[in-house]
Amino acid sequence: MFDPHDPLFWVALSFVVFVGLVLYYGVPAIVTKALDDRADAIRKELDEARKLREEAQALLSDYQRKAREAENEAKSIIEQAKIEAEALATDSRKALVESLERRSKIAEDKIARAEAQALSEVRSTAIDTAIAAAHEILKTRASGSTGEALVSSSISDLKGKLN
């Protein structure tokens, strides 16, 4: 059965001794511990990678939220600027209309004053001409000192009544 000259015997004996030594020195426990340690390290790395992924996802969500907020704020600013521009345009139109109305009123007032002044000058010239004509008529028709006193008195009275 076991022949010491058979190489299979020596291979089997070597194998049994090898397995015995491996079991005696606790190599399976060391290998198992090493594999467990490696599995724990891999598990920790996976957990850390998962945490990093979750943090990255949270940061991405935060940045996306901030981007939406910034976009909404930009839209709000644009809308407010449009409203202010429209209000400014309306105010400018209103101020222009008011300015034109004021200038028109000033021009009308100047025209009215010029008309009144022209009318006054025409009246004054007409009065002076009428006085001169009356003076000449009375001077030619009334003679002597009585005529002159009458003319002077009438001219004085006429000036006071016409002005």
C-alpha positions in Angstrom: 0.0 0.0 0.0 2.5 2.7 1.0 5.6 2.1 -0.9 8.5 4.3 0.1 10.0 4.1 -3.4 6.9 5.4 -5.1 7.1 9.2 -5.8 3.4 9.5 -5.2 4.0 8.5 -1.6 6.6 11.2 -1.2 4.3 13.8 -2.8 1.4 12.8 -0.6 3.6 12.8 2.6 5.0 16.2 1.6 1.5 17.5 1.1 0.3 16.2 4.5 3.4 17.7 6.2 2.9 21.0 4.4 -0.8 21.1 5.4 0.1 20.2 9.0 2.7 22.9 9.2 0.3 25.4 7.7 -2.3 24.4 10.2 0.2 24.4 13.1 1.4 27.9 12.4 -2.1 29.2 12.0 -1.6 30.3 8.4 -5.3 30.0 7.6 -6.2 32.3 10.5 -3.5 34.8 9.3 -4.7 34.6 5.7 -8.3 34.9 6.9 -7.4 37.9 9.1 -5.5 39.5 6.2 -8.4 38.9 3.9 -10.8 40.3 6.6 -8.5 43.3 7.1 -8.4 43.9 3.3 -12.2 43.5 3.1 -12.6 46.0 6.0 -10.2 48.4 4.3 -12.1 48.1 1.0 -15.4 48.5 2.9 -14.0 51.7 4.6 -12.8 53.0 1.2 -16.3 52.3 -0.2 -17.9 54.0 2.7 -15.6 57.0 2.3 -16.3 57.0 -1.4 -20.0 56.9 -0.7 -19.7 59.8 1.8 -17.6 61.8 -0.7 -20.2 61.1 -3.4 -23.0 62.2 -1.0 -21.1 65.4 -0.1 -20.5 66.0 -3.8 -24.1 65.4 -4.5 -25.1 67.8 -1.7 -22.6 70.4 -3.0 -24.0 70.0 -6.5 -27.6 70.4 -5.3 -26.5 73.5 -3.3 -24.8 75.0 -6.3 -27.8 74.3 -8.5 -30.0 75.9 -5.9 -27.8 78.9 -5.7 -27.7 79.1 -9.5 -31.5 79.1 -9.6 -31.6 81.7 -6.9 -29.1 83.9 -8.7 -31.1 83.4 -11.9 -34.3 84.4 -10.2 -32.6 87.4 -8.6 -31.3 88.4 -12.0 -34.7 88.1 -13.5 -36.1 90.2 -10.6 -33.4 92.8 -11.0 -34.2 93.0 -14.8 -37.9 93.3 -14.1 -37.3 96.0 -11.5 -35.0 97.8 -14.0 -37.7 97.6 -16.7 -40.3 99.0 -14.2 -38.0 101.8 -13.2 -37.1 102.6 -16.8 -40.8 102.8 -17.7 -41.5 105.0 -14.7 -38.6 107.2 -15.7 -39.8 107.4 -19.2 -43.3 108.3 -18.0 -41.9 110.9 -15.6 -39.7 112.3 -18.4 -42.7 112.5 -20.8 -44.8 114.2 -18.1 -42.0 116.7 -17.3 -41.5 117.4 -21.0 -45.3 118.1 -21.4 -45.3 120.3 -18.3 -42.2 122.1 -19.6 -43.8 122.7 -23.0 -47.0 123.9 -21.3 -45.0 126.3 -19.1 -43.1 127.6 -22.1 -46.3 128.0 -24.1 -47.9 129.9 -21.1 -44.8 132.1 -20.9 -44.9 132.8 -24.6 -48.6 133.6 -24.5 -48.0 135.9 -21.5 -45.2 137.7 -23.4 -47.4 138.0 -26.4 -50.2 139.4 -24.3 -47.8 141.9 -22.6 -46.5 142.9 -26.0 -50.0 143.4 -27.3 -50.9 145.4 -24.2 -47.8 147.5 -24.6 -48.4 148.1 -28.3 -52.0 149.0 -27.6 -50.8 151.4 -24.8 -48.3 153.0 -27.2 -50.9 153.3 -29.9 -53.3 155.0 -27.4 -50.6 157.2 -26.2 -49.6 158.2 -29.7 -53.3 158.7 -30.6 -53.8 160.9 -27.5 -50.7 163.0 -28.2 -51.9 163.4 -31.8 -55.4 164.3 -30.6 -54.0 166.8 -28.2 -51.7 168.4 -30.8 -54.6 168.6 -33.2 -57.0 170.1 -30.6 -54.2 172.6 -29.7 -53.8 173.7 -33.3 -57.6 173.9 -33.8 -58.2 175.9 -30.7 -55.2 178.1 -31.4 -56.5 179.0 -34.8 -60.1 179.5 -33.7 -59.6 181.1 -30.3 -57.5 184.2 -30.3 -55.9 186.4 -27.7 -55.1 185.7 -24.1 -58.4 184.2 -23.4 -58.0 181.6 -26.1 -54.5 180.7 -25.0 -55.7 180.3 -21.4 -58.6 178.2 -22.6 -56.3 176.0 -24.7 -53.8 175.5 -22.0 -56.5 174.6 -19.5 -58.2 172.2 -21.9 -55.0 170.5 -22.8 -54.1 170.0 -19.1 -57.6 168.6 -18.4 -57.5 166.4 -21.5 -54.1 164.9 -20.5 -55.4 164.0 -17.1 -58.6 162.4 -18.5 -57.0 160.4 -21.2 -54.1 159.0 -19.2 
